[in-house]
Amino acid sequence: MKNTTKLLCAAAGICLLVSCLLTVIFQRSFDENFYEKEYAANHQAEVINMSDEDLMKATNTLLDYLKDKRDDIVVEAEVNGIDREVFNERETLHMVDVKNLLQNAVKARNILFGAGALLLALLLYVYRKMPYTIVHYAYCAGLIVMGILIAFVSIWAIVDFDTFWVDFHYLFFDNDLFFLDPNTSIMINMFPDTFFFDLVRDIVAEFIAIAAGCGVCLFFWKKKIER
């Protein structure tokens, strides 16, 4: 293949794999079973001193807000034996930023997927006599780029997750509203560092499994061609 074709294949592969990673992030971030498992493992309801039912009610309020199913995160629950609003003003303002980031990420995922799929389809049409070569190169090029990125993020998160998480927020937010006081913030107690570490770990593991599955499909495709 010409260098231009290889570059276009690589661009298609990167777009598709990045959109796949974003999809995994969205899927895992809105998985209620993941929240229930994390809360149970870390005894979050006991730490916050609220019931499991109220904890999940507050969680679903946040998730519905991020899904744009509601306009606010106002929810009441019994905390330390007192009925009160769960989230304070600083947490509310931070969630506005989080929702905006999520909506932009969804748009980016859709654009990347559309661009990657269209570019790959055009390449397969132009080089319709060598579909495996096109798909294989797109997959390998995209996987190399994503592999380097994921390896870097994974090593950083394992070595110093606190710094990784703070720098991640500074990268995407232009304020420090994400710094929440554990003495006054229920949200920070709902989602301690261990929660986000497990979230990142599961996202990486799921993406690797999907990428590996695609690799297996390509392997059997090649075997079929060679028969």
Accessible surface in RSA format (square Angstrom, percent):
REM  Atomic radii and reference values for relative SASA: ProtOr
REM  Chains: A
REM  Algorithm: Lee & Richards
REM  Probe-radius: 1.40
REM  Slices: 20
REM RES _ NUM      All-atoms   Total-Side   Main-Chain    Non-polar    All polar
REM                ABS   REL    ABS   REL    ABS   REL    ABS   REL    ABS   REL
RES MET A   1    73.79  38.2   6.30   4.2  67.49 160.7  19.53  16.6  54.25  71.9
RES LYS A   2   157.97  77.1 148.36  91.0   9.61  22.9  98.87  89.0  59.10  63.0
RES ASN A   3   123.74  85.3 114.35 110.5   9.39  22.6  33.20  79.9  90.54  87.5
RES THR A   4    90.05  64.0  85.79  87.0   4.26  10.2  52.57  70.6  37.48  56.7
RES THR A   5     6.58   4.7   6.30   6.4   0.28   0.7   0.28   0.4   6.30   9.5
RES LYS A   6    73.10  35.7  72.45  44.5   0.64   1.5  21.39  19.3  51.71  55.1
RES LEU A   7   126.42  70.4 122.36  87.5   4.06  10.2 125.98  88.5   0.44   1.2
RES LEU A   8    68.86  38.4  68.86  49.3   0.00   0.0  68.86  48.4   0.00   0.0
RES CYS A   9     0.00   0.0   0.00   0.0   0.00   0.0   0.00   0.0   0.00   0.0
RES ALA A  10    18.35  16.9  18.35  28.3   0.00   0.0  18.35  25.8   0.00   0.0
RES ALA A  11    38.89  35.8  33.34  51.5   5.54  12.6  38.35  54.0   0.53   1.4
RES ALA A  12     0.00   0.0   0.00   0.0   0.00   0.0   0.00   0.0   0.00   0.0
RES GLY A  13     3.52   4.3   0.00   N/A   3.52   4.3   3.52   9.7   0.00   0.0
RES ILE A  14    52.78  30.0  52.78  39.3   0.00   0.0  52.78  38.0   0.00   0.0
RES CYS A  15    23.47  17.8  23.32  26.0   0.15   0.4   0.15   0.4  23.32  25.1
RES LEU A  16    41.36  23.0  37.44  26.8   3.93   9.9  37.52  26.4   3.84  10.3
RES LEU A  17    17.92  10.0  17.92  12.8   0.00   0.0  17.92  12.6   0.00   0.0
RES VAL A  18    36.31  23.9  36.31  32.9   0.00   0.0  36.31  31.5   0.00   0.0
RES SER A  19     3.17   2.7   2.90   3.9   0.27   0.6   1.22   2.6   1.95   2.7
RES CYS A  20    30.12  22.8  24.02  26.8   6.10  14.3  17.77  45.0  12.35  13.3
RES LEU A  21    25.64  14.3  25.64  18.3   0.00   0.0  25.64  18.0   0.00   0.0
RES LEU A  22    32.30  18.0  32.30  23.1   0.00   0.0  32.30  22.7   0.00   0.0
RES THR A  23    60.77  43.2  60.47  61.3   0.30   0.7  52.66  70.7   8.11  12.3
RES VAL A  24     4.51   3.0   3.68   3.3   0.84   2.0   4.51   3.9   0.00   0.0
RES ILE A  25    56.12  31.9  56.12  41.8   0.00   0.0  56.12  40.4   0.00   0.0
RES PHE A  26    22.81  11.4  22.01  13.6   0.79   2.1  22.20  13.5   0.60   1.7
RES GLN A  27    87.17  48.7  74.21  54.2  12.95  30.8  51.52 109.7  35.64  27.0
RES ARG A  28    46.42  19.5  46.42  23.7   0.00   0.0   0.00   0.0  46.42  28.1
RES SER A  29    26.22  22.2  25.25  33.7   0.97   2.2  19.20  40.9   7.02   9.8
RES PHE A  30    42.12  21.1  30.54  18.9  11.58  30.1  30.82  18.7  11.30  32.3
RES ASP A  31    32.38  22.7  25.32  25.2   7.07  16.7   9.69  22.8  22.69  22.6
RES GLU A  32    77.45  44.5  74.27  56.2   3.18   7.6  19.03  36.8  58.43  47.7
RES ASN A  33   107.95  74.4 102.87  99.4   5.08  12.2  24.77  59.6  83.19  80.4
RES PHE A  34     3.35   1.7   0.18   0.1   3.17   8.2   3.18   1.9   0.17   0.5
RES TYR A  35    16.02   7.5  16.02   9.1   0.00   0.0   1.47   1.1  14.55  17.9
RES GLU A  36    83.56  48.0  77.02  58.3   6.54  15.6  25.88  50.1  57.68  47.1
RES LYS A  37   106.97  52.2  97.57  59.9   9.40  22.4  78.26  70.4  28.71  30.6
RES GLU A  38     6.07   3.5   6.02   4.6   0.05   0.1   0.78   1.5   5.28   4.3
RES TYR A  39    11.72   5.5   9.56   5.4   2.16   5.6   9.75   7.3   1.96   2.4
RES ALA A  40    71.59  65.8  51.28  79.1  20.31  46.2  63.20  89.0   8.40  22.2
RES ALA A  41    71.82  66.0  39.41  60.8  32.41  73.7  52.01  73.2  19.81  52.5
RES ASN A  42    48.51  33.5  34.83  33.7  13.69  33.0  10.35  24.9  38.17  36.9
RES HIS A  43   107.92  59.0 102.32  71.1   5.60  14.3  76.20  78.5  31.72  36.9
RES GLN A  44    10.38   5.8  10.38   7.6   0.00   0.0   2.31   4.9   8.07   6.1
RES ALA A  45     9.70   8.9   8.78  13.5   0.93   2.1   8.83  12.4   0.87   2.3
RES GLU A  46   133.94  76.9 110.12  83.3  23.82  56.7  50.58  97.8  83.36  68.1
RES VAL A  47    95.27  62.7  62.45  56.5  32.83  79.1  70.60  61.3  24.67  66.9
RES ILE A  48    13.13   7.5   3.57   2.7   9.57  23.1   8.69   6.3   4.45  12.1
RES ASN A  49    82.97  57.2  77.42  74.8   5.55  13.4  12.45  30.0  70.52  68.2
RES MET A  50    14.69   7.6   0.00   0.0  14.69  35.0   7.08   6.0   7.61  10.1
RES SER A  51    51.15  43.2  36.86  49.2  14.29  32.9  42.33  90.2   8.81  12.3
RES ASP A  52    96.45  67.6  91.69  91.3   4.76  11.3  28.75  67.7  67.70  67.5
RES GLU A  53   132.14  75.9 120.47  91.1  11.67  27.8  72.24 139.7  59.89  48.9
RES ASP A  54    26.19  18.3  26.13  26.0   0.07   0.2   0.19   0.4  26.00  25.9
RES LEU A  55     1.42   0.8   1.42   1.0   0.00   0.0   1.42   1.0   0.00   0.0
RES MET A  56    29.10  15.1  29.10  19.3   0.00   0.0  29.08  24.7   0.02   0.0
RES LYS A  57    94.22  46.0  87.62  53.8   6.60  15.7  59.37  53.4  34.85  37.1
RES ALA A  58     0.01   0.0   0.01   0.0   0.00   0.0   0.01   0.0   0.00   0.0
RES THR A  59     0.36   0.3   0.36   0.4   0.00   0.0   0.36   0.5   0.00   0.0
RES ASN A  60    46.05  31.8  45.67  44.1   0.38   0.9  17.86  43.0  28.20  27.3
RES THR A  61     7.44   5.3   5.51   5.6   1.93   4.6   1.39   1.9   6.06   9.2
RES LEU A  62     5.29   2.9   5.29   3.8   0.00   0.0   5.29   3.7   0.00   0.0
RES LEU A  63     6.01   3.3   6.01   4.3   0.00   0.0   6.01   4.2   0.00   0.0
RES ASP A  64    46.77  32.8  46.77  46.5   0.00   0.0   1.55   3.7  45.21  45.1
RES TYR A  65    17.59   8.2  17.59  10.0   0.00   0.0   6.20   4.7  11.39  14.0
RES LEU A  66    25.43  14.2  20.87  14.9   4.56  11.5  20.87  14.7   4.56  12.3
RES LYS A  67    80.86  39.5  53.32  32.7  27.54  65.6  34.43  31.0  46.44  49.5
RES ASP A  68    89.66  62.8  66.39  66.1  23.26  55.0  14.58  34.3  75.08  74.9
RES LYS A  69   146.81  71.6 108.45  66.5  38.36  91.3  73.24  65.9  73.57  78.4
RES ARG A  70    78.68  33.0  70.31  35.8   8.36  19.9  28.61  39.1  50.07  30.3
RES ASP A  71   133.83  93.7 107.08 106.6  26.75  63.3  32.17  75.7 101.66 101.4
RES ASP A  72    59.97  42.0  56.99  56.7   2.99   7.1  21.56  50.7  38.41  38.3
RES ILE A  73     4.07   2.3   2.99   2.2   1.08   2.6   2.99   2.2   1.08   2.9
RES VAL A  74    82.61  54.4  71.71  64.9  10.90  26.3  75.18  65.3   7.43  20.2
RES VAL A  75    15.47  10.2   9.12   8.3   6.35  15.3  14.85  12.9   0.62   1.7
RES GLU A  76   107.31  61.6 101.44  76.7   5.87  14.0  28.96  56.0  78.36  64.0
RES ALA A  77     5.98   5.5   0.00   0.0   5.98  13.6   5.87   8.3   0.11   0.3
RES GLU A  78    91.55  52.6  88.58  67.0   2.98   7.1  15.19  29.4  76.36  62.3
RES VAL A  79     6.53   4.3   4.69   4.2   1.84   4.4   4.69   4.1   1.84   5.0
RES ASN A  80    95.50  65.9  75.24  72.7  20.26  48.8  23.10  55.6  72.40  70.0
RES GLY A  81    60.85  75.0   0.00   N/A  60.85  75.0  24.95  68.5  35.90  80.4
RES ILE A  82   115.13  65.5 112.30  83.7   2.83   6.8 115.13  82.9   0.00   0.0
RES ASP A  83   109.64  76.8  84.99  84.6  24.64  58.3  27.87  65.6  81.77  81.6
RES ARG A  84    86.53  36.3  77.84  39.7   8.68  20.7  39.65  54.2  46.87  28.4
RES GLU A  85    90.83  52.1  81.87  61.9   8.95  21.3  24.19  46.8  66.64  54.4
RES VAL A  86     0.26   0.2   0.00   0.0   0.26   0.6   0.00   0.0   0.26   0.7
RES PHE A  87    12.33   6.2   1.27   0.8  11.06  28.8   1.66   1.0  10.68  30.6
RES ASN A  88    51.59  35.6  41.95  40.5   9.64  23.2  37.61  90.5  13.99  13.5
RES GLU A  89   134.56  77.3 122.79  92.9  11.77  28.0  48.66  94.1  85.89  70.1
RES ARG A  90    88.61  37.2  84.43  43.0   4.17   9.9  39.30  53.7  49.31  29.9
RES GLU A  91     0.00   0.0   0.00   0.0   0.00   0.0   0.00   0.0   0.00   0.0
RES THR A  92    51.29  36.5  50.74  51.4   0.55   1.3  41.54  55.8   9.74  14.7
RES LEU A  93    83.76  46.6  81.90  58.6   1.86   4.7  81.90  57.5   1.85   5.0
RES HIS A  94    14.67   8.0  14.67  10.2   0.00   0.0   4.40   4.5  10.27  11.9
RES MET A  95    12.66   6.6  12.66   8.4   0.00   0.0   6.19   5.3   6.46   8.6
RES VAL A  96    61.64  40.6  61.42  55.6   0.22   0.5  61.47  53.4   0.16   0.4
RES ASP A  97    31.51  22.1  27.86  27.7   3.65   8.6   4.93  11.6  26.58  26.5
RES VAL A  98    34.90  23.0  34.56  31.3   0.34   0.8  34.56  30.0   0.34   0.9
RES LYS A  99    21.79  10.6  21.79  13.4   0.00   0.0  11.52  10.4  10.27  10.9
RES ASN A 100    73.05  50.4  71.43  69.0   1.62   3.9  20.12  48.4  52.93  51.2
RES LEU A 101    47.94  26.7  44.80  32.1   3.14   7.9  47.36  33.3   0.58   1.6
RES LEU A 102    29.89  16.6  27.27  19.5   2.62   6.6  29.70  20.9   0.19   0.5
RES GLN A 103    66.99  37.5  64.01  46.8   2.98   7.1  25.62  54.5  41.37  31.4
RES ASN A 104    87.73  60.5  82.48  79.7   5.25  12.6  23.08  55.5  64.64  62.5
RES ALA A 105    22.77  20.9  16.42  25.3   6.35  14.5  22.32  31.4   0.45   1.2
RES VAL A 106    49.16  32.3  49.16  44.5   0.00   0.0  49.16  42.7   0.00   0.0
RES LYS A 107   129.49  63.2 127.29  78.1   2.20   5.2  78.90  71.0  50.59  53.9
RES ALA A 108    41.34  38.0  36.05  55.6   5.29  12.0  40.97  57.7   0.36   1.0
RES ARG A 109    53.45  22.4  53.45  27.2   0.00   0.0  10.14  13.9  43.32  26.3
RES ASN A 110    80.25  55.3  69.25  66.9  11.00  26.5  27.58  66.4  52.66  50.9
RES ILE A 111   123.01  70.0 114.79  85.5   8.22  19.8 121.77  87.7   1.24   3.4
RES LEU A 112    49.94  27.8  49.94  35.7   0.00   0.0  49.94  35.1   0.00   0.0
RES PHE A 113   114.37  57.2 114.37  70.8   0.00   0.0 114.37  69.3   0.00   0.0
RES GLY A 114    35.90  44.3   0.00   N/A  35.90  44.3  32.45  89.1   3.44   7.7
RES ALA A 115    50.19  46.1  37.63  58.1  12.56  28.6  45.25  63.7   4.94  13.1
RES GLY A 116     0.28   0.3   0.00   N/A   0.28   0.3   0.28   0.8   0.00   0.0
RES ALA A 117    38.31  35.2  31.42  48.5   6.90  15.7  34.27  48.3   4.04  10.7
RES LEU A 118   113.63  63.3 109.02  78.0   4.61  11.6 113.00  79.4   0.63   1.7
RES LEU A 119    40.69  22.7  39.37  28.2   1.32   3.3  40.42  28.4   0.28   0.7
RES LEU A 120    28.82  16.0  28.82  20.6   0.00   0.0  28.82  20.2   0.00   0.0
RES ALA A 121    55.32  50.9  45.61  70.4   9.70  22.1  49.97  70.4   5.34  14.2
RES LEU A 122    95.62  53.3  95.22  68.1   0.40   1.0  95.62  67.2   0.01   0.0
RES LEU A 123     9.58   5.3   9.31   6.7   0.27   0.7   9.55   6.7   0.03   0.1
RES LEU A 124    52.12  29.0  48.64  34.8   3.48   8.8  49.01  34.4   3.11   8.4
RES TYR A 125   146.60  68.4 140.98  80.2   5.62  14.6 103.28  77.6  43.32  53.4
RES VAL A 126    95.94  63.1  73.38  66.4  22.56  54.4  76.08  66.1  19.87  53.9
RES TYR A 127    57.99  27.1  54.10  30.8   3.89  10.1  40.05  30.1  17.95  22.1
RES ARG A 128   148.94  62.5 130.13  66.3  18.81  44.8  51.82  70.8  97.12  58.9
RES LYS A 129   203.46  99.3 168.81 103.6  34.65  82.5 117.88 106.1  85.59  91.2
RES MET A 130    63.39  32.8  57.43  38.0   5.96  14.2  38.50  32.7  24.88  33.0
RES PRO A 131    52.10  38.0  52.10  47.5   0.00   0.0  52.10  43.0   0.00   0.0
RES TYR A 132    34.26  16.0  34.26  19.5   0.00   0.0  29.25  22.0   5.01   6.2
RES THR A 133    55.35  39.4  52.66  53.4   2.68   6.4  29.45  39.6  25.89  39.1
RES ILE A 134     0.00   0.0   0.00   0.0   0.00   0.0   0.00   0.0   0.00   0.0
RES VAL A 135    33.14  21.8  32.79  29.7   0.35   0.8  32.81  28.5   0.33   0.9
RES HIS A 136    71.21  38.9  71.21  49.5   0.00   0.0  36.85  38.0  34.35  40.0
RES TYR A 137    75.03  35.0  74.60  42.4   0.43   1.1  43.10  32.4  31.93  39.4
RES ALA A 138     3.80   3.5   3.80   5.9   0.00   0.0   3.80   5.4   0.00   0.0
RES TYR A 139    34.52  16.1  29.22  16.6   5.30  13.8  28.14  21.2   6.38   7.9
RES CYS A 140    41.92  31.7  40.01  44.6   1.91   4.5  19.66  49.8  22.26  24.0
RES ALA A 141    17.06  15.7  10.81  16.7   6.25  14.2  15.76  22.2   1.30   3.4
RES GLY A 142     0.00   0.0   0.00   N/A   0.00   0.0   0.00   0.0   0.00   0.0
RES LEU A 143    58.66  32.7  57.21  40.9   1.44   3.6  57.21  40.2   1.44   3.9
RES ILE A 144   111.72  63.6 104.18  77.6   7.54  18.2 111.17  80.1   0.55   1.5
RES VAL A 145    66.55  43.8  63.91  57.9   2.64   6.4  65.09  56.6   1.46   4.0
RES MET A 146     1.59   0.8   1.59   1.1   0.00   0.0   0.55   0.5   1.04   1.4
RES GLY A 147    33.87  41.8   0.00   N/A  33.87  41.8  29.91  82.1   3.96   8.9
RES ILE A 148   119.91  68.2 114.14  85.0   5.77  13.9 118.01  85.0   1.90   5.2
RES LEU A 149    85.53  47.6  82.08  58.7   3.45   8.7  85.31  59.9   0.22   0.6
RES ILE A 150    18.09  10.3  17.19  12.8   0.90   2.2  18.09  13.0   0.00   0.0
RES ALA A 151    48.21  44.3  41.15  63.5   7.06  16.1  47.94  67.5   0.27   0.7
RES PHE A 152   124.42  62.2 118.41  73.3   6.01  15.6 123.24  74.7   1.18   3.4
RES VAL A 153    37.23  24.5  37.23  33.7   0.00   0.0  37.23  32.4   0.00   0.0
RES SER A 154    26.63  22.5  23.88  31.9   2.75   6.3  24.75  52.7   1.88   2.6
RES ILE A 155   109.88  62.5 108.76  81.0   1.13   2.7 109.88  79.1   0.00   0.0
RES TRP A 156    77.31  31.0  72.27  35.0   5.05  11.8  68.55  36.6   8.76  14.2
RES ALA A 157     3.87   3.6   3.44   5.3   0.43   1.0   3.44   4.8   0.43   1.1
RES ILE A 158   126.39  71.9 103.13  76.8  23.26  56.1 103.44  74.5  22.95  62.3
RES VAL A 159   117.13  77.1  85.04  77.0  32.09  77.3  90.94  79.0  26.19  71.0
RES ASP A 160    59.67  41.8  55.31  55.1   4.36  10.3  19.95  46.9  39.72  39.6
RES PHE A 161    21.42  10.7  15.95   9.9   5.47  14.2  15.95   9.7   5.47  15.7
RES ASP A 162    83.97  58.8  79.73  79.4   4.24  10.0  30.25  71.2  53.73  53.6
RES THR A 163    59.26  42.1  54.56  55.3   4.69  11.2  38.62  51.9  20.63  31.2
RES PHE A 164    15.26   7.6  15.20   9.4   0.07   0.2  15.20   9.2   0.07   0.2
RES TRP A 165    42.65  17.1  42.65  20.6   0.00   0.0  36.27  19.3   6.38  10.4
RES VAL A 166    46.71  30.7  46.34  42.0   0.36   0.9  46.71  40.6   0.00   0.0
RES ASP A 167    57.42  40.2  52.34  52.1   5.08  12.0  14.00  32.9  43.42  43.3
RES PHE A 168    65.81  32.9  60.53  37.5   5.27  13.7  65.46  39.7   0.35   1.0
RES HIS A 169    18.16   9.9  18.16  12.6   0.00   0.0   2.62   2.7  15.54  18.1
RES TYR A 170   117.84  55.0 100.03  56.9  17.80  46.3  74.72  56.1  43.12  53.2
RES LEU A 171   134.51  74.9 104.18  74.5  30.32  76.2 111.08  78.0  23.43  63.0
RES PHE A 172    98.50  49.3  71.25  44.1  27.25  70.9  76.63  46.5  21.87  62.6
RES PHE A 173    19.23   9.6   9.03   5.6  10.19  26.5  14.18   8.6   5.04  14.4
RES ASP A 174   143.44 100.5 102.63 102.2  40.81  96.5  52.46 123.5  90.98  90.7
RES ASN A 175    46.56  32.1  33.70  32.6  12.85  30.9  33.85  81.5  12.71  12.3
RES ASP A 176    72.61  50.9  70.92  70.6   1.69   4.0  10.55  24.8  62.06  61.9
RES LEU A 177    33.59  18.7  33.59  24.0   0.00   0.0  33.59  23.6   0.00   0.0
RES PHE A 178    20.19  10.1   8.51   5.3  11.68  30.4   8.59   5.2  11.61  33.2
RES PHE A 179    95.18  47.6  86.43  53.5   8.75  22.8  89.15  54.0   6.03  17.3
RES LEU A 180    23.48  13.1   7.35   5.3  16.12  40.5   8.86   6.2  14.61  39.3
RES ASP A 181    68.69  48.1  57.86  57.6  10.83  25.6  30.16  71.0  38.52  38.4
RES PRO A 182    84.16  61.3  72.75  66.3  11.41  41.5  72.77  60.1  11.38  70.7
RES ASN A 183   135.29  93.3  98.91  95.6  36.38  87.6  25.84  62.2 109.45 105.8
RES THR A 184    86.76  61.7  70.43  71.4  16.33  38.9  70.06  94.1  16.70  25.2
RES SER A 185     2.85   2.4   1.19   1.6   1.67   3.8   2.30   4.9   0.55   0.8
RES ILE A 186    10.21   5.8   9.25   6.9   0.97   2.3   9.92   7.1   0.29   0.8
RES MET A 187     9.76   5.1   9.63   6.4   0.13   0.3   4.15   3.5   5.61   7.4
RES ILE A 188    51.61  29.4  48.92  36.4   2.69   6.5  48.92  35.2   2.69   7.3
RES ASN A 189    38.83  26.8  35.58  34.4   3.25   7.8   4.80  11.6  34.03  32.9
RES MET A 190     0.27   0.1   0.00   0.0   0.27   0.6   0.00   0.0   0.27   0.4
RES PHE A 191    23.60  11.8  22.34  13.8   1.26   3.3  22.34  13.5   1.26   3.6
RES PRO A 192    37.12  27.1  33.04  30.1   4.08  14.8  37.12  30.6   0.00   0.0
RES ASP A 193    66.56  46.6  63.20  62.9   3.36   7.9  21.75  51.2  44.81  44.7
RES THR A 194    75.05  53.4  72.54  73.5   2.51   6.0  71.91  96.6   3.14   4.7
RES PHE A 195     5.01   2.5   5.01   3.1   0.00   0.0   5.01   3.0   0.00   0.0
RES PHE A 196    43.06  21.5  43.06  26.7   0.00   0.0  43.06  26.1   0.00   0.0
RES PHE A 197    70.10  35.1  69.30  42.9   0.80   2.1  69.30  42.0   0.80   2.3
RES ASP A 198    25.75  18.0  25.75  25.6   0.00   0.0   0.00   0.0  25.75  25.7
RES LEU A 199    17.67   9.8  17.67  12.6   0.00   0.0  17.67  12.4   0.00   0.0
RES VAL A 200    24.66  16.2  24.38  22.1   0.29   0.7  24.66  21.4   0.00   0.0
RES ARG A 201   114.60  48.1 105.71  53.9   8.89  21.2  61.41  83.9  53.19  32.2
RES ASP A 202    20.23  14.2  17.43  17.4   2.80   6.6   5.81  13.7  14.43  14.4
RES ILE A 203    16.23   9.2  16.23  12.1   0.00   0.0  16.23  11.7   0.00   0.0
RES VAL A 204    24.67  16.2  24.67  22.3   0.00   0.0  24.67  21.4   0.00   0.0
RES ALA A 205    57.17  52.6  46.87  72.3  10.30  23.4  52.00  73.2   5.17  13.7
RES GLU A 206    46.81  26.9  40.81  30.9   6.00  14.3  25.95  50.2  20.86  17.0
RES PHE A 207     3.88   1.9   3.88   2.4   0.00   0.0   3.88   2.4   0.00   0.0
RES ILE A 208    96.25  54.8  94.77  70.6   1.48   3.6  95.71  68.9   0.54   1.5
RES ALA A 209    63.63  58.5  47.57  73.4  16.05  36.5  54.98  77.4   8.65  22.9
RES ILE A 210    67.72  38.5  60.08  44.8   7.64  18.4  66.47  47.9   1.25   3.4
RES ALA A 211     6.26   5.8   5.87   9.1   0.39   0.9   6.23   8.8   0.03   0.1
RES ALA A 212    54.04  49.7  42.90  66.2  11.14  25.3  52.11  73.4   1.93   5.1
RES GLY A 213    33.10  40.8   0.00   N/A  33.10  40.8  31.57  86.6   1.53   3.4
RES CYS A 214    55.10  41.7  49.34  55.0   5.76  13.5  11.34  28.7  43.76  47.2
RES GLY A 215    20.34  25.1   0.00   N/A  20.34  25.1  14.23  39.0   6.12  13.7
RES VAL A 216    81.17  53.4  78.38  71.0   2.79   6.7  80.47  69.9   0.70   1.9
RES CYS A 217    88.85  67.2  78.93  88.0   9.92  23.3  28.97  73.4  59.88  64.6
RES LEU A 218    14.60   8.1  14.41  10.3   0.19   0.5  14.53  10.2   0.07   0.2
RES PHE A 219   106.04  53.1 100.42  62.2   5.62  14.6 105.60  64.0   0.44   1.3
RES PHE A 220   127.60  63.8 122.48  75.9   5.11  13.3 122.83  74.5   4.77  13.6
RES TRP A 221    84.50  33.9  78.65  38.1   5.85  13.7  66.65  35.5  17.85  29.0
RES LYS A 222    94.66  46.2  94.66  58.1   0.00   0.0  36.91  33.2  57.75  61.5
RES LYS A 223    95.01  46.3  92.92  57.0   2.09   5.0  40.22  36.2  54.79  58.4
RES LYS A 224   144.55  70.5 135.42  83.1   9.13  21.7  77.64  69.9  66.91  71.3
RES ILE A 225    96.98  55.2  71.26  53.1  25.72  62.0  78.68  56.7  18.30  49.7
RES GLU A 226   107.87  61.9  70.87  53.6  37.00  88.1  45.13  87.3  62.74  51.2
RES ARG A 227   229.82  96.5 162.92  83.1  66.90 159.3  91.82 125.5 138.00  83.6
END  Absolute sums over single chains surface
CHAIN  1 A    13038.5      11360.2       1678.3       8414.0       4624.5
END  Absolute sums over all chains
TOTAL         13038.5      11360.2       1678.3       8414.0       4624.5
